Amino acid sequence: MPSPTAPDRVPRNPGLRREIGTIGLSWVSVGSIIGSGWLFGALFAAQAAGTASLVSWGIGAFAITVLAFVHAELGAAYPVAGGTARFPHYAFGSVAGASFGWFSWLQAVATAPIEVMASLNYLSVHADWIQTDKNHLTAAGYGLAVAFMAFFVIVNFLGVRWLAHTNSLATWWKIAVPVVTIAVLMATAFHGANFGHQGFAPFGAQGVLSAVSTGGIIFALLGFEQADQLAGESRDPARDIPRAVIGSIVLGTLVYVALQVAFIGALPPSAFAHGWADLTFTDKAGPFAGLALSAGVGWLAVLIYVDAVVSPTGTGLIYTTAASRVSYGLSRNGYVPAVFERTTARGVPWFSLLFAFAVGLIIFLPFPTWQKLVGFVTSASVLMYAGAPLAFGCLRKQDPARHRPYRLRGGAFWAPVAFVVANLIIYWAGWDTLWRLGLAIVLGYVLLGGSALLRLNPKVPHPDWRSAQWLPGYLLGMGVISWQGRYCSTGPAPEVSCGATGAIPLWWDMVVIAAFSLLIYYWARSVRLPDRETQEYIGSVVPLTGG
């Protein structure tokens, strides 16, 4: 029997393997973008903004693209697992890093249940034992949800290479079905007159802007950063990360805009009986399946029903991976117990994976429907994205000598712009979304603080309070502006009630957000960590140039 120190023994934590190539990383992000969002996004956007939803998609695409470029430089320069959670840590220290890490983990761990709910919602059309009349899971439906979640875990345990292969096959399918849907609906049921119904923008500018965050647009485009989360497992991050992040958002945007055009053009006259805000379809078929049936293309409706299981399943699979990698990164920074860093011989962070599985099952209980989960995940996601441009602007000053395989031109301009854009998305999500997010933030601080007080991780992070002094003002300020603003999760405050006062006039509210964002951006940059401390946090992270 070999001794415990023999070289052929497998260490308990062998670390993550760098074995995913360009296609695998690209499909990781594309697979996350094209999930349940394509099944519902066009309907929700049209109900919020009418034909002007096409403008909303353009605004959403611009916003996500700006953030994607920022992520591309950071991901290639700092190829670490769970990068989205760790970039603010490098720039501002443990308090800011723990906060944005919590936002990142929260949105990732809650997305897999959303995708499972989307699949179960469509399955319930032909299996009424899955859900009640209110679309809540029955006991048998919950058991089926557990089975879906367990499948995600099993594939992950087979290792990252198996994950990339499985997701590549699923993503080819996920792209093909929307493209076929677009082509068939445009060829068989396209009514150009629909685009002029009740005018181009029946709900005005507020409807256009509200649709970006509440109409499913941002949620549909989420996922571009998943390649960043797996940067630590890329064979060639210098080449792979920029291509995967930027390419996936371009492809996703093209698909979603075409879907919106096909959706509006295929609407039958009866769909407008109660106006844009109340477009209806029968038998819970879902928007595109319903349009396919009304156009007499039954085989396409069947294909969409099948895809309603395949697409969300593929996305849930990837976000289960992302959640485990984010918690792995949080442990590396000392925020959560060290047990989250334990990996299998295949390099899979097994405890992080099982913890994400357990929390995902719990999330089904307080959020029993797809609709209730979407707003929560979207708000956490966009708040998470706000940390990237802040870190970007600081790290260029704190770590100027680092080789950046991909360097964003005009970064000094685009970084603050990206921060403004992120905060506009947060603002448009609505006051009733943000106060709930505030409760989740408080819960996160309780959990992270408990880990520190009980010393469950030997890497006790220094608080770095000075470099995070802007954070309370930022969070509270966004809350106050939202409260005094004009947006709710179900639309503009003048039309619906959610507690928002509507005191700040339209357009002036955007000026206020922009000015506040720039104030926070430059305040944060002025109190960033000293260069020496940033270098210590970064440690041995090396921007790779080849595999």
PANU-62629 format. One record per residue (C-alpha): residue in three letters; z, x negated, y negated. Coordinates in pm, 1 decimal. Each point is the difference from the previous one (the first is absolute). Layout:
N
resn:zz:xx:yy
Ala:Z:X:Y
...
This chain:
547
resn:zz:xx:yy
Met:0.0:0.0:0.0
Pro:-96.1:-150.2:-336.7
Ser:267.7:-63.9:-255.8
Pro:37.8:230.6:-301.4
Thr:-166.2:-262.2:-218.5
Ala:-297.9:-62.4:227.0
Pro:-331.3:13.9:-188.7
Asp:-143.7:269.6:223.8
Arg:264.5:249.8:-101.8
Val:-120.1:268.4:-241.1
Pro:215.7:9.6:-313.9
Arg:167.8:328.0:-85.5
Asn:-181.2:19.7:-334.7
Pro:-331.9:-183.4:44.3
Gly:-129.6:141.3:-329.9
Leu:-317.4:187.1:-95.8
Arg:-338.4:-111.0:129.1
Arg:-300.2:-58.3:-225.4
Glu:-273.8:157.9:208.4
Ile:-166.0:282.1:-199.9
Gly:-344.7:-64.7:-149.1
Thr:-201.0:156.3:-281.8
Ile:-110.5:308.1:193.6
Gly:347.2:69.1:135.8
Leu:162.5:-23.5:-345.3
Ser:-276.2:203.2:-165.3
Trp:32.1:274.1:257.4
Val:378.2:-2.2:-45.1
Ser:-41.7:99.5:-365.2
Val:-297.2:232.7:52.3
Gly:181.6:163.1:290.1
Ser:295.9:65.8:-228.8
Ile:-213.9:140.6:-281.1
Ile:-202.5:240.3:213.6
Gly:279.3:200.1:157.6
Ser:112.6:356.6:-53.5
Gly:-99.3:-34.1:-366.5
Trp:-366.0:70.7:77.5
Leu:94.7:320.5:178.7
Phe:188.9:146.8:-297.9
Gly:-69.5:-207.1:-314.6
Ala:-321.9:170.1:-109.8
Leu:161.5:346.6:17.0
Phe:313.3:-96.2:-193.5
Ala:-197.9:-189.3:-265.2
Ala:-242.5:289.6:-49.1
Gln:286.7:248.0:-33.1
Ala:163.4:-221.5:-263.4
Ala:-305.3:-89.1:-209.6
Gly:-306.9:196.1:114.3
Thr:-329.8:-187.3:-24.1
Ala:174.0:-250.5:-227.8
Ser:176.4:-125.4:311.6
Leu:-294.8:-240.4:20.1
Val:133.6:-159.2:-319.0
Ser:347.1:-6.4:155.3
Trp:-135.9:-198.6:294.7
Gly:-158.4:-242.8:-244.3
Ile:331.2:-48.1:-181.5
Gly:184.0:-41.9:328.8
Ala:-255.7:-249.6:128.4
Phe:26.2:-206.8:-319.2
Ala:378.4:0.3:19.4
Ile:10.3:-105.3:364.0
Thr:-272.0:-262.2:-51.5
Val:195.0:-167.9:-281.4
Leu:307.7:-12.4:221.6
Ala:-211.6:-122.3:292.3
Phe:-126.4:-303.2:-192.9
Val:357.3:-95.2:-88.1
His:104.6:34.6:362.9
Ala:-298.0:-205.3:115.5
Glu:106.9:-309.0:-196.6
Leu:363.3:30.8:101.5
Gly:-80.8:60.5:365.6
Ala:-223.9:-306.5:28.2
Ala:233.5:-231.0:-196.5
Tyr:313.3:114.2:184.3
Pro:-108.8:95.1:355.8
Val:332.3:132.3:122.6
Ala:89.5:299.8:215.0
Gly:109.3:298.5:-211.4
Gly:-146.7:-159.6:-312.0
Thr:27.5:311.0:-217.4
Ala:377.2:-9.8:38.9
Arg:32.6:-375.6:-53.3
Phe:-212.5:-68.6:-310.2
Pro:259.9:146.1:-243.7
His:266.1:-200.9:182.7
Tyr:-179.7:-325.3:-81.3
Ala:-34.3:90.3:-369.2
Phe:329.4:175.5:-79.6
Gly:242.8:-77.0:279.1
Ser:198.0:211.8:238.4
Val:89.6:309.6:-204.3
Ala:-358.0:78.1:-102.7
Gly:-133.4:-117.7:334.1
Ala:236.2:224.0:195.5
Ser:-92.0:297.9:-218.5
Phe:-375.6:-30.7:40.0
Gly:46.5:-91.8:363.7
Trp:182.8:328.8:50.8
Phe:-283.5:194.7:-166.2
Ser:-252.5:-177.0:223.1
Trp:188.4:66.5:322.6
Leu:73.9:359.8:-90.6
Gln:-362.5:96.2:-53.8
Ala:-114.7:-185.8:310.3
Val:260.8:148.9:233.8
Ala:-65.1:354.1:-126.1
Thr:-378.8:-13.0:28.6
Ala:-17.3:-2.7:380.2
Pro:185.4:336.9:17.8
Ile:-241.4:142.9:-261.0
Glu:-297.9:-93.4:211.3
Val:160.4:143.3:312.8
Met:68.0:323.6:-189.4
Ala:-367.5:17.9:-104.1
Ser:-111.4:-31.1:362.1
Leu:251.1:257.8:120.4
Asn:-101.0:240.4:-276.0
Tyr:-359.5:0.8:122.8
Leu:100.7:11.0:365.6
Ser:210.0:308.0:-70.5
Val:-317.2:196.1:-74.3
His:-64.8:10.8:374.2
Ala:358.5:-59.2:117.2
Asp:230.3:234.1:-188.2
Trp:303.3:-132.3:189.1
Ile:-2.6:-314.8:-217.4
Gln:94.9:162.9:-331.7
Thr:163.1:314.1:-133.9
Asp:-171.1:237.5:-241.4
Lys:138.2:-211.7:-286.4
Asn:-161.5:-315.3:142.0
His:337.9:-139.3:109.2
Leu:15.9:-185.7:329.9
Thr:138.5:185.5:300.5
Ala:216.5:-183.5:253.0
Ala:-308.2:-60.0:214.8
Gly:-193.8:-111.4:-307.4
Tyr:271.8:-249.4:-86.5
Gly:-23.1:-136.7:353.4
Leu:-373.6:-49.8:-47.7
Ala:71.0:-176.3:-330.5
Val:234.3:-237.3:182.6
Ala:-281.0:-75.4:245.6
Phe:-240.2:-86.9:-284.8
Met:256.5:-229.6:-161.0
Ala:75.8:-165.0:333.9
Phe:-371.4:-73.8:45.8
Phe:-0.3:-188.5:-330.6
Val:291.5:-212.8:120.2
Ile:-154.5:-77.5:339.7
Val:-327.3:-122.0:-152.7
Asn:194.6:-216.6:-243.8
Phe:204.4:-153.2:280.0
Leu:-322.7:-114.1:164.1
Gly:-42.2:-237.5:-294.5
Val:-195.6:-19.6:-324.1
Arg:-328.6:-96.4:165.3
Trp:13.0:317.2:212.4
Leu:82.5:194.8:-318.2
Ala:-304.4:-137.3:-181.5
His:-228.5:83.0:294.0
Thr:139.2:352.3:38.9
Asn:-24.4:70.0:-372.0
Ser:-355.1:-140.4:-21.6
Leu:-121.1:255.1:254.0
Ala:189.0:284.0:-171.3
Thr:-130.3:-98.1:-343.9
Trp:-364.0:5.2:109.7
Trp:62.4:358.1:106.9
Lys:194.7:83.1:-316.7
Ile:-287.4:-115.3:-220.8
Ala:-272.8:162.1:207.6
Val:144.5:353.5:-1.0
Pro:33.2:35.3:-381.1
Val:-349.5:-144.7:-45.2
Val:-144.1:247.5:251.0
Thr:191.4:280.0:-173.0
Ile:-144.2:-97.1:-338.6
Ala:-356.6:-14.8:132.3
Val:15.2:327.4:194.4
Leu:166.7:207.1:-274.7
Met:-238.8:-127.6:-266.1
Ala:-296.4:79.7:223.5
Thr:110.1:345.3:116.7
Ala:223.9:155.1:-266.4
Phe:-34.5:-152.2:-346.0
His:23.2:233.7:-300.8
Gly:-63.8:-183.7:-324.2
Ala:119.8:296.8:-206.8
Asn:355.7:-59.1:124.5
Phe:35.7:-301.9:-227.7
Gly:-23.0:223.2:-307.4
His:245.4:267.9:115.2
Gln:249.6:72.3:-283.4
Gly:-131.2:-303.9:-184.9
Phe:22.6:-366.5:84.0
Ala:375.1:-37.5:-63.3
Pro:166.0:342.2:39.0
Phe:351.0:-147.6:-41.3
Gly:-81.5:-246.7:-275.9
Ala:101.1:-363.9:-26.9
Gln:345.5:65.3:143.5
Gly:-151.5:137.7:316.6
Val:-218.8:-309.8:34.9
Leu:292.5:-237.5:-48.1
Ser:242.0:202.4:210.8
Ala:-244.7:-1.0:291.9
Val:9.7:-379.6:12.1
Ser:360.3:-0.3:119.7
Thr:65.3:356.1:122.8
Gly:-342.6:99.7:133.4
Gly:9.2:-248.2:285.0
Ile:-228.4:-260.9:-160.0
Ile:243.0:-291.2:-22.7
Phe:145.9:90.0:338.4
Ala:-349.4:-0.6:150.3
Leu:-73.7:-346.3:-142.7
Leu:333.2:-151.4:100.4
Gly:-11.4:-265.9:266.3
Phe:-205.2:-276.2:-159.9
Glu:302.4:-233.9:1.7
Gln:44.4:11.7:377.0
Ala:-202.0:-320.4:34.2
Asp:258.6:-163.8:-229.2
Gln:278.1:113.8:230.1
Leu:-165.4:-189.0:286.5
Ala:-94.5:-306.5:-205.1
Gly:245.8:-206.5:200.1
Glu:-206.8:74.9:310.2
Ser:-344.9:-72.6:-144.7
Arg:-204.9:-290.1:137.6
Asp:-160.1:-69.0:-339.9
Pro:178.3:178.3:-287.2
Ala:-208.2:-182.4:-262.5
Arg:-307.0:182.0:124.5
Asp:143.1:305.9:173.5
Ile:254.3:143.6:-246.2
Pro:-226.5:48.5:-306.5
Arg:-283.3:137.4:212.6
Ala:225.1:239.1:190.2
Val:188.7:134.2:-302.8
Ile:-292.9:39.6:-238.6
Gly:-257.8:100.2:260.0
Ser:219.3:271.3:147.6
Ile:65.4:168.5:-334.8
Val:-370.8:-0.4:-89.9
Leu:-98.8:151.5:333.6
Gly:282.4:254.4:-11.6
Thr:-92.9:111.4:-352.3
Leu:-367.0:51.0:89.4
Val:94.5:214.1:299.7
Tyr:248.0:214.6:-194.8
Val:-228.6:65.4:-297.9
Ala:-280.4:103.9:234.1
Leu:242.5:228.0:184.7
Gln:101.9:166.9:-327.5
Val:-364.4:63.6:-90.7
Ala:-72.9:140.6:345.9
Phe:312.5:217.2:-10.5
Ile:-76.8:161.7:-336.6
Gly:-364.8:50.5:89.2
Ala:81.0:163.8:333.9
Leu:249.8:255.7:-130.4
Pro:-117.0:357.9:68.6
Pro:13.3:251.9:-288.2
Ser:297.6:177.6:160.4
Ala:210.8:-313.4:-37.4
Phe:12.3:55.7:-377.9
Ala:138.2:354.4:19.6
His:327.7:-113.8:-155.4
Gly:-133.8:-297.4:-194.8
Trp:19.0:-374.1:59.1
Ala:377.9:-5.9:21.6
Asp:5.6:225.5:306.8
Leu:-293.3:-103.3:219.3
Thr:66.2:149.4:343.3
Phe:-115.3:-51.1:356.4
Thr:90.3:201.0:309.0
Asp:169.7:-85.8:328.0
Lys:170.2:-314.1:-132.3
Ala:-325.7:-176.3:73.2
Gly:39.3:-245.7:-282.4
Pro:-253.8:-44.4:-278.7
Phe:-285.0:-185.0:168.5
Ala:31.3:173.1:336.6
Gly:2.3:332.5:-182.1
Leu:-312.6:-89.3:-197.4
Ala:-174.3:-113.7:317.3
Leu:72.3:334.6:165.5
Ser:-113.4:198.5:-304.8
Ala:-323.7:-202.9:1.3
Gly:-54.6:84.5:366.5
Val:43.7:-358.2:121.7
Gly:256.1:57.3:272.2
Trp:-47.2:-337.9:167.1
Leu:96.6:-172.0:-326.2
Ala:318.6:207.6:-21.1
Val:90.6:-114.8:351.6
Leu:-67.8:-360.9:-96.5
Ile:225.7:34.6:-304.0
Tyr:279.0:148.1:210.8
Val:-22.0:-299.2:232.1
Asp:-0.9:-236.7:-296.2
Ala:306.7:176.6:-138.7
Val:182.7:-165.1:287.7
Val:-181.7:-334.7:10.8
Ser:2.8:-88.5:-373.5
Pro:367.4:72.1:-74.1
Thr:97.5:-170.2:325.7
Gly:-181.4:-318.2:-98.0
Thr:164.2:-0.5:-343.4
Gly:344.6:68.4:144.5
Leu:-49.3:-291.4:236.8
Ile:-65.5:-239.3:-288.2
Tyr:288.9:120.6:-213.3
Thr:239.1:-40.2:290.4
Thr:-110.9:-363.4:6.1
Ala:38.5:-29.6:-377.3
Ala:353.0:141.5:1.0
Ser:111.6:-253.0:261.2
Arg:-155.3:-290.1:-194.2
Val:158.3:108.3:-329.9
Ser:347.9:15.8:153.9
Tyr:-69.6:-339.5:162.6
Gly:-73.5:-135.8:-348.5
Leu:309.3:165.2:-145.8
Ser:211.8:-173.0:262.1
Arg:-163.3:-335.3:-71.7
Asn:112.5:46.2:-361.2
Gly:354.7:87.8:108.5
Tyr:-6.4:362.6:-111.8
Val:56.5:164.5:339.2
Pro:170.8:-116.7:322.4
Ala:-147.2:-304.7:172.3
Val:-70.7:199.8:315.0
Phe:-314.1:133.9:-170.9
Glu:-154.6:-348.3:35.0
Arg:15.6:-8.7:379.5
Thr:-344.0:-15.4:160.0
Thr:-131.3:23.8:353.5
Ala:-190.7:-276.8:177.4
Arg:-317.1:166.7:-133.4
Gly:128.4:-38.5:-356.2
Val:84.7:368.7:-51.1
Pro:313.6:71.6:-211.9
Trp:146.6:230.8:262.9
Phe:317.1:114.9:-173.8
Ser:-189.1:78.5:-322.1
Leu:-249.6:199.6:204.3
Leu:263.9:201.8:185.0
Phe:190.4:66.7:-323.1
Ala:-317.3:133.6:-165.6
Phe:-54.9:223.0:304.6
Ala:354.5:142.0:-19.1
Val:-12.4:65.9:-375.3
Gly:-344.0:157.5:36.5
Leu:140.4:250.1:246.5
Ile:283.4:86.3:-239.1
Ile:-245.9:56.3:-287.5
Phe:-153.9:294.3:186.0
Leu:324.9:195.5:-43.5
Pro:39.4:27.6:-381.0
Phe:-379.0:-7.8:-56.8
Pro:-140.8:233.5:267.5
Thr:-349.7:43.1:-149.6
Trp:-284.6:-226.3:-107.0
Gln:3.3:137.1:-355.7
Lys:370.3:-74.2:-54.4
Leu:-39.5:-361.1:111.1
Val:-308.6:-86.7:-205.7
Gly:159.5:8.8:-345.2
Phe:295.2:-205.9:114.7
Val:-214.8:-277.9:148.8
Thr:-239.5:-6.8:-294.4
Ser:277.0:-44.6:-256.0
Ala:162.9:-281.7:197.9
Ser:-337.3:-167.5:48.3
Val:-103.8:-12.5:-362.6
Leu:342.5:-126.5:-103.4
Met:-36.5:-274.1:260.7
Tyr:-340.0:-94.4:-143.7
Ala:154.8:-51.5:-343.9
Gly:179.2:-311.3:128.6
Ala:-323.2:-186.9:78.4
Pro:-139.7:-36.9:-356.4
Leu:347.2:-95.7:-126.9
Ala:24.2:-274.5:261.6
Phe:-361.8:-102.3:-58.6
Gly:53.0:-73.8:-368.8
Cys:317.1:-198.0:64.3
Leu:-112.0:-201.3:302.9
Arg:-299.3:-137.4:-187.2
Lys:250.6:-160.2:-235.3
Gln:268.5:-84.6:255.0
Asp:-235.7:-144.0:260.8
Pro:-303.2:-121.7:-200.0
Ala:-87.6:-290.7:228.8
Arg:-41.2:218.2:309.1
His:-346.5:18.0:146.9
Arg:-124.2:356.8:-33.3
Pro:-283.4:56.5:247.7
Tyr:-92.8:311.3:-195.0
Arg:68.1:-6.7:-374.8
Leu:-36.5:317.0:-206.7
Arg:-199.5:-70.8:-312.1
Gly:171.4:119.8:-315.5
Gly:326.5:37.6:188.5
Ala:204.9:-23.7:-321.6
Phe:-174.4:318.7:-113.4
Trp:-23.1:187.3:331.2
Ala:362.5:-49.4:106.3
Pro:154.3:205.1:-285.9
Val:-285.1:250.2:26.7
Ala:81.0:44.9:368.9
Phe:365.6:59.3:-85.8
Val:-95.7:265.7:-255.2
Val:-230.5:163.7:255.0
Ala:272.3:5.4:266.4
Asn:243.5:167.5:-239.1
Leu:-255.5:261.9:-101.8
Ile:-43.8:88.8:366.6
Ile:377.5:27.2:35.1
Tyr:21.0:219.5:-310.2
Trp:-276.2:235.7:114.5
Ala:184.7:52.9:330.4
Gly:238.0:232.1:-184.7
Trp:366.2:24.9:-91.7
Asp:101.2:188.2:314.3
Thr:-141.9:-286.2:208.1
Leu:164.4:-274.6:-202.9
Trp:353.4:138.8:2.1
Arg:-17.8:21.9:378.9
Leu:-125.3:-356.5:9.8
Gly:298.9:-92.4:-211.5
Leu:231.5:131.6:270.4
Ala:-183.0:-208.7:259.3
Ile:40.4:-307.1:-221.2
Val:374.9:55.8:-22.5
Leu:18.8:35.1:379.2
Gly:-190.3:-324.9:37.1
Tyr:243.0:-187.5:-221.7
Val:288.8:134.3:207.1
Leu:-161.1:-122.2:322.9
Leu:-100.5:-341.6:-134.9
Gly:339.0:-46.0:-164.0
Gly:177.0:79.7:326.6
Ser:-196.8:-272.5:179.1
Ala:104.0:-252.3:-264.3
Leu:367.8:101.3:-4.4
Leu:26.6:-16.2:379.2
Arg:-189.5:-333.0:5.6
Leu:-238.3:109.2:272.4
Asn:-249.3:-269.1:-97.0
Pro:101.3:-369.1:-30.5
Lys:-250.8:-38.9:-283.6
Val:211.7:152.2:-274.7
Pro:-234.6:37.7:-298.4
His:112.1:-92.6:-349.0
Pro:11.9:320.0:-210.8
Asp:-227.4:-136.1:-277.8
Trp:123.0:274.6:-232.1
Arg:-138.4:-162.0:-312.7
Ser:-357.1:1.0:130.9
Ala:31.8:367.0:98.9
Gln:158.5:125.2:-322.8
Trp:-316.7:194.2:-82.4
Leu:7.1:199.2:326.6
Pro:263.4:267.5:-89.2
Gly:-170.5:61.1:-333.3
Tyr:-334.5:30.3:173.0
Leu:113.0:251.6:261.4
Leu:207.3:207.9:-241.0
Gly:-267.9:-14.5:-268.6
Met:-270.8:127.9:232.9
Gly:233.8:280.2:102.3
Val:68.5:105.6:-360.0
Ile:-368.4:-9.8:-95.6
Ser:-88.7:206.9:306.3
Trp:275.3:249.8:-80.4
Gln:-129.5:39.7:-355.7
Gly:-360.5:-6.8:118.6
Arg:-253.6:259.6:108.4
Tyr:-48.3:-41.1:375.0
Cys:139.5:153.5:319.3
Ser:-95.8:-64.8:360.5
Thr:-190.3:329.5:9.6
Gly:-180.8:-42.6:-331.7
Pro:51.3:-27.3:-376.5
Ala:341.9:112.4:-126.8
Pro:-139.1:269.6:-233.0
Glu:-132.3:191.8:305.7
Val:283.0:-65.1:248.6
Ser:374.3:-56.5:-27.1
Cys:169.6:-310.8:141.2
Gly:247.4:-98.4:-270.4
Ala:-241.7:-207.6:-208.0
Thr:40.2:99.8:-365.6
Gly:-356.3:-67.4:-116.6
Ala:141.0:-139.9:-324.3
Ile:-244.0:-292.5:-16.7
Pro:-350.0:123.5:-98.2
Leu:-304.5:-63.3:216.4
Trp:-158.5:-344.0:-58.0
Trp:304.7:-114.5:-193.3
Asp:182.3:-8.3:332.2
Met:-252.3:-256.7:124.4
Val:52.2:-205.8:-313.2
Val:375.2:9.9:60.5
Ile:-44.6:-109.6:362.8
Ala:-231.8:-284.2:-100.9
Ala:232.4:-126.0:-273.5
Phe:306.0:26.9:224.6
Ser:-181.2:-178.1:283.1
Leu:-100.2:-292.3:-221.1
Leu:356.5:-26.2:-131.4
Ile:135.8:-21.8:356.2
Tyr:-275.7:-237.7:111.2
Tyr:65.2:-258.7:-269.2
Trp:375.0:47.1:19.7
Ala:-11.6:-69.3:373.5
Arg:-222.0:-302.0:-51.0
Ser:234.2:-141.7:-262.3
Val:301.9:9.7:235.9
Arg:-180.9:-106.1:317.9
Leu:163.6:-252.3:230.0
Pro:-10.4:-366.4:-99.8
Asp:-289.7:-181.2:163.5
Arg:232.9:-204.6:221.8
Glu:167.4:309.2:145.8
Thr:-335.5:164.6:62.7
Gln:-115.4:-307.1:191.2
Glu:314.2:15.9:212.4
Tyr:-62.8:364.4:85.1
Ile:-363.0:-66.4:85.2
Gly:106.2:-286.6:225.6
Ser:-264.0:-118.2:242.7
Val:-255.2:276.4:-56.6
Val:-339.9:-170.3:-4.6
Pro:-326.5:163.1:-111.6
Leu:-220.2:-57.3:303.1
Thr:-368.3:-82.8:-28.9
Gly:-104.6:27.4:360.1
Gly:110.5:82.5:349.8
